[in-house]
Amino acid sequence: MKEKGKPPFLMRFREPVLIEDETAEFDQGASFDPDLNLWIDSNGTPLWRARYRRPPTRCYTKGRTIPAGYTASGKYKSSKYRPGKTDKRSGK
């Protein structure tokens, strides 16, 4: 039960956050390399932090069989095979 005159619990721990301009990194000689499909700075190092904290990696999730059984409404569902997937994740 909320007491009158008191702020909500999480509002008591709120602090101001300094917001930095991240576009300044691109303004200093950065260019897009279509061969690598990356932004590169004047030194030739890729700018990963433009979108990700770590370099993107590809992950493979193996396929599996969904078992047969009855649904909540009483219908019978046969087993099915779900194929594997490859997706792009950030630094897994």
Rosetta silent file (secondary structure, phi, psi, omega in degrees, C-alpha in Angstrom):
SEQUENCE: MKEKGKPPFLMRFREPVLIEDETAEFDQGASFDPDLNLWIDSNGTPLWRARYRRPPTRCYTKGRTIPAGYTASGKYKSSKYRPGKTDKRSGK
SCORE:     score description
SCORE:     0.000 S_00000001
   1 L     0.000  130.835 -178.242    0.000    0.000    0.000 S_00000001
   2 L   -80.933  131.261  177.073    1.405    3.385   -1.025 S_00000001
   3 L   -85.952  147.087 -179.161    1.764    5.955    1.707 S_00000001
   4 L   -70.212  137.135  176.221    0.776    9.528    0.924 S_00000001
   5 L    89.178   -9.879  179.926    3.636   11.920    0.271 S_00000001
   6 L  -100.784  138.188  176.552    6.291    9.211   -0.378 S_00000001
   7 L   -72.281  161.157  175.546    7.681    8.633   -3.889 S_00000001
   8 L   -58.318  156.090 -172.594    7.540    5.122   -5.397 S_00000001
   9 H   -55.265  -49.210 -176.317   10.303    2.776   -4.225 S_00000001
  10 H   -69.619  -25.131  179.859   12.418    2.790   -7.403 S_00000001
  11 H   -68.097  -20.433  179.271   12.224    6.578   -7.747 S_00000001
  12 H   -69.497  -25.099 -176.160   14.274    6.901   -4.539 S_00000001
  13 H  -102.246    6.094 -178.318   17.337    5.407   -6.292 S_00000001
  14 L   -69.824  136.449  178.411   17.098    7.377   -9.516 S_00000001
  15 L  -131.342  152.178  176.122   20.233    9.285  -10.561 S_00000001
  16 L   -70.453  146.365 -178.382   20.949   11.587  -13.509 S_00000001
  17 L  -117.899  132.157  177.885   22.825    9.969  -16.407 S_00000001
  18 L   -80.345  125.325  179.701   25.361   11.767  -18.579 S_00000001
  19 L  -102.619  121.984 -179.713   24.593   11.233  -22.268 S_00000001
  20 L   -98.561  151.254  178.211   27.608   11.382  -24.570 S_00000001
  21 L   -82.565  108.845 -177.654   27.487   12.120  -28.251 S_00000001
  22 L   -81.339  -12.263 -179.419   28.483    8.846  -29.949 S_00000001
  23 L   -77.008  -13.612  179.372   28.479   10.355  -33.433 S_00000001
  24 H   -63.319  -27.486  179.109   31.694   12.261  -32.678 S_00000001
  25 H   -65.309  -33.368 -178.518   33.592    9.004  -33.236 S_00000001
  26 H   -82.293  -23.242 -175.282   32.421    8.921  -36.864 S_00000001
  27 H   -73.417  -17.612 -173.652   33.136   12.563  -37.616 S_00000001
  28 L   -99.910   68.058  172.739   36.908   12.165  -37.264 S_00000001
  29 L    80.664   17.919  178.391   37.946   10.467  -40.501 S_00000001
  30 L   -82.456  144.047  178.297   35.691    7.415  -40.384 S_00000001
  31 E  -143.661  157.089 -179.709   34.627    5.868  -43.666 S_00000001
  32 E   -92.954  128.610  178.281   32.584    2.873  -44.775 S_00000001
  33 E  -101.085  109.477 -177.353   34.481    0.040  -46.490 S_00000001
  34 L   -68.723  -23.535  178.524   32.089   -1.837  -48.822 S_00000001
  35 L   -68.330  -42.389  179.783   34.514   -4.790  -49.187 S_00000001
  36 L   -90.853  -14.841 -176.643   34.488   -5.506  -45.450 S_00000001
  37 L    59.636   42.540 -178.732   30.973   -4.095  -44.903 S_00000001
  38 E  -139.960  156.885  169.001   32.296   -2.177  -41.861 S_00000001
  39 E   -83.158  135.832 -177.943   32.994    1.355  -40.723 S_00000001
  40 E  -126.925  136.823  178.719   36.758    1.952  -40.505 S_00000001
  41 L   -84.520 -175.327 -175.206   38.531    4.835  -38.760 S_00000001
  42 L   -66.428  -22.071  178.529   41.566    6.718  -40.083 S_00000001
  43 L   -84.484  -11.763 -178.703   43.954    4.100  -38.583 S_00000001
  44 L    94.094    6.284  177.886   42.246    1.223  -40.415 S_00000001
  45 L   -90.183  140.074 -179.275   40.705   -0.392  -37.319 S_00000001
  46 E   -69.929  145.825  179.861   37.038   -1.417  -37.549 S_00000001
  47 L   -96.936   81.060 -179.727   34.527    0.536  -35.475 S_00000001
  48 H   -67.386  -36.400 -172.938   32.611   -2.305  -33.819 S_00000001
  49 H   -69.827    0.101  176.255   31.179   -0.102  -31.127 S_00000001
  50 H   -64.496  -36.637  179.629   29.087    1.721  -33.667 S_00000001
  51 L  -127.862  -25.015 -173.328   26.402   -0.957  -33.271 S_00000001
  52 L  -129.334  160.202  173.379   27.750   -3.695  -30.998 S_00000001
  53 L   -83.601  -32.691  177.258   29.844   -4.012  -27.880 S_00000001
  54 L  -126.427  165.267  176.662   31.754   -6.953  -29.328 S_00000001
  55 L   -62.019  141.681 -179.819   32.312   -8.146  -32.878 S_00000001
  56 E   -67.479  145.900  178.538   29.276  -10.015  -34.208 S_00000001
  57 E  -126.451  161.491  175.844   29.500  -13.795  -34.308 S_00000001
  58 E  -103.337  131.844  179.439   27.466  -16.483  -36.000 S_00000001
  59 E  -118.615  142.326  177.782   25.777  -19.055  -33.772 S_00000001
  60 E  -113.665  127.095  174.871   24.217  -22.339  -34.837 S_00000001
  61 E  -105.356  120.823 -174.663   21.322  -23.831  -32.891 S_00000001
  62 L   -68.053  154.764  177.503   20.936  -27.529  -33.659 S_00000001
  63 L   -73.031  159.382  179.957   17.657  -28.970  -34.835 S_00000001
  64 E  -149.382  162.284  178.511   15.488  -30.988  -32.498 S_00000001
  65 E   -96.572  127.540  175.153   12.396  -33.165  -32.494 S_00000001
  66 E   -86.258  121.988 -173.143    9.277  -31.763  -30.875 S_00000001
  67 L   -68.849  155.715  177.127    7.640  -34.734  -29.123 S_00000001
  68 L   -77.527  160.548  177.849    4.141  -35.962  -29.888 S_00000001
  69 E   166.849 -175.468 -179.417    1.349  -35.606  -27.363 S_00000001
  70 E   -97.169  142.531  177.019   -2.032  -34.175  -26.539 S_00000001
  71 L   -82.671  177.489  179.468   -2.775  -30.455  -26.450 S_00000001
  72 L   -65.114  -28.148 -179.937   -4.684  -28.711  -23.682 S_00000001
  73 L   -86.880   -0.378  175.586   -7.881  -29.007  -25.721 S_00000001
  74 L    96.009    2.912  178.230   -7.422  -32.777  -26.081 S_00000001
  75 L   -81.964  148.811  178.529   -6.255  -32.934  -29.700 S_00000001
  76 E   -93.427  130.737  176.630   -3.377  -35.260  -30.618 S_00000001
  77 E  -115.150  129.566  178.750   -0.346  -33.658  -32.295 S_00000001
  78 L   -76.879  164.130 -179.264    2.234  -35.834  -34.032 S_00000001
  79 L   -71.841  151.573 -179.321    5.956  -35.263  -33.513 S_00000001
  80 E  -135.895  152.138  176.426    7.723  -32.739  -35.741 S_00000001
  81 E  -103.066  124.167  176.119   11.337  -31.984  -36.536 S_00000001
  82 E   -96.859  119.875 -177.544   12.443  -28.373  -36.153 S_00000001
  83 L   -69.401  160.273  178.736   15.484  -27.706  -38.403 S_00000001
  84 L   -70.348  160.073 -178.196   18.625  -25.996  -37.109 S_00000001
  85 E  -132.429  146.414  171.996   19.153  -22.260  -37.477 S_00000001
  86 E  -114.099  127.442  177.817   22.138  -19.993  -37.980 S_00000001
  87 E  -137.154  166.438 -177.174   21.819  -16.453  -36.638 S_00000001
  88 E  -103.263  120.911  178.797   24.011  -13.466  -35.958 S_00000001
  89 E  -124.049  159.238 -177.638   24.474  -12.492  -32.325 S_00000001
  90 E   -89.958  104.856  170.264   26.614   -9.884  -30.679 S_00000001
  91 L    61.684   39.148  178.229   29.615  -11.446  -28.959 S_00000001
  92 L   -81.997    0.000    0.000   28.144  -14.713  -27.687 S_00000001
